[in-house]
Amino acid sequence: QHESSPLPKQYEPDAPVTVLVYNRWRARSREGDVCLLPPAQQPRGAHSIMRKNWLFLLLMATSYTALRTYHLGYFALWNDEVFSATVAGMSWPKMFQAVIADVVHPPLFYILLKLWIAIGGSSVPWMRALPFFISIATLVPFLLFCREWKLTNAETGIAFSLITFNEVLIHYSQELRMYSLLVALSLLSLWLFSKWLHTGGGLVWLTFV
């Protein structure tokens, strides 16, 4: 097996390596994925590239969080945010009546906000922390979506940069409205739909989407 392996001379390992393993490594390397060869048999520079990719993603995650933390509770609530806080401060029956009368927005955000206020109070920084943490949680379906479509590290990094420095996403991650929740659930739905397309999953997946 070792003699028939198409490994370049500079990559030839000391121990035998099957053609199958190398071919899997070569195919996944083109996609920017993790090298499957043992550390001693990986091409030169593979560790350095992987380390740089992880450092870049860590830098983007830090920037993503910092930009959404800055001045989180600096400004007073404005009209729509006051409406959210007022509705969440009502009793459960009155809150659902107000949400139904509002017609425009579903009740999930108000339910979460009411529970959030019950945990930590109704200060501006604490209430705005809810959409902030929702925006941080959005990274999970985002990265799963990138992984599902087998994006390379470079492609994932570009997409990560776009959402990190997007002014609209930064603004709504600090606003006491349901927009950050909408983004999170939309990405979750896109990831699950992509997973359903690729795996031919059952009706449960599609129903959730």
N, C-alpha and C positions, 0 to 999 in steps of 0.2 A: 504493500500500500504506500509505503514511504517513497519507494522508487518511482511510482507512477504519479506522485503528487505534483501538481503544477506550481508548487511554491517557488518563487524566485530564489536565487542562490543566497541573497543577503537575508532572506527570511527563513531559510531552512533550519528547522529545529534539530537539537541533538537527539530527542526522542522521536519515535515514529508518530506521524500525524495522519489521520485518514483524509482522503480526498473530500469526503462528505463534510467533515468539520471545517476544512479550509474553504470549501465552496460556500458553506453557510456564513463563515466569517466574511468572505469576499462580497457576497450579496448584501449582507447587513451593513458592511462598512460603507458601501455606496450610499446607503440610506442614512448614514451618520449615526448608526446605532453603536451599541457597545461591542467591542471586539470580543469574539468568542474564544480566541486562542488563549492558552495559559499564559500568565505574565511573562515567563521566560521565553515564550515563542511569539510574542506580539511584535509587530513591526516597530522599528525605532520611532520614537516620537508619539506613539499611541497614548501613553500615560499623560504626556504633556498636553496633547489635544483634549483628552477627556477632562483633565484638571482645568484647563482654560474654559471649557464649556460650562463646567459646574460653577466656576468663579463668575462667569458672565451671568448665568442664571441667578446666582446669589446676589450679584450687584443689581440686577433688574428687580428682584424681589424686594431688596432693601429700598431702592428708589421708589418702587410702587407703593410700599407702605409709608415711607416718609412723606411723599407728596400728598397722601390722603390723610396724614396725621396733622399736617401743618395748618394752624388756625382752625382746628376742628370745632372748638367751642367759642371762637373769638367773636363772631357776630351773633346778634339776637335773632330769634326765630322770626321769619317773615310770614306773610298771610297764610300760605298753604301749609307751612310747617305748624303754625298755630292751630290750624284745623286738625292736623294729625294728632297733635298733643291733646287737644280738647276732646276729640272723639275717643282716644285711648283712655282718657281719664274718666269716662262715663262708666256706669254700671254695664254689665254684660248685655242685658236686654236692650237698654237705651243705645248702646254702642252699635248693635246690629241694626236697630231701627235707623240710626243715623247713616250707617253704611248703605243700607238699602235705599234710603232717600237720596243719597249722593249719586247713586246709579253708576257713575263713571268707573270707580275703582273697586276691585275685589277686596274681600275682608281680611285676607291673610296677613298683610302688613300690619293692620290695626291690631289684630290678635297678638302678633309677635311683639308689637310695641307695648301693648297693655301688660303683657307678661314681663317685658323688659323693665318697665317702670315699676312694677311690683317688686322686682329684684333689687334695683339700685336707685330708685327715686326718679324725680322729674327735672333734674338739672339739665341745662342745655348740653354740656359736654357728654353727660351720660346718655341722654336720648339720642344724640347724634352719633354716639359710638355704635348704635345698632346698625345703621346703614354702612358705617365704616367696616365693621366686622363682616357684614354680608359681602362687601366688595372684596375683602381679603379672602373669604371663602370661595369667591368666584374663580380664584386661581385653580382650584381643584378640577372643576369640569373643563376649564380652559386647557390645562395641561393634558387631561385625559382625552380631550378632543384632538389635540395635536398628536398625541400618541396613537390614537385610533386611526388617523389618516397617515400615519408613518411619516410625519414631517421630519426633515433633517434637523440637526441642531441649529444650523444657520437659519432655516425657515422658522423654527420655533422661536429663536432669538429675535428675529425681525417682528414676528407677531406679538411677542411679549413686549418689545419696545413700543409698538404702536398702542397697545392698551395701557402701558405704564404712563406714557406722556400725553394721553388723550385728554384734552381739557374738559370735555363734556363728561367723561367718565369720572374724572377727579371731582368735578363739581357735584355730581349727583351721588358720589360716595359719601359726601358730607351733608347732604340735604335730608331732612326728616320727612322723606316721602318714599314711595314704594319703588322708585326707579332702579335703585341698586338691586333690589330683590328681583325685579323684572329681568335685568341683565343676567343675574345668577341663574334664574330658572330657565331663561332662554338658552344659555350655554349648556346647562344640564340636559335640556330637551334635545339640543343638537347633537350632543355626545351620545345620548341613548339612541337617538334615531340612526346615527352613523353606525353604532354597534349593532343595531337591529339589521341594517342593510348588509353589513359585512358578515354577520353570523347567521342571518336568517332566523333570528330569535322568535320566540313565541308571541302570542297575543298579549301576554302580561307586559312585556317590554313596550310594545306598540301602544297599549292602553295608557301606560304611564307617560309616554311621549305626548 
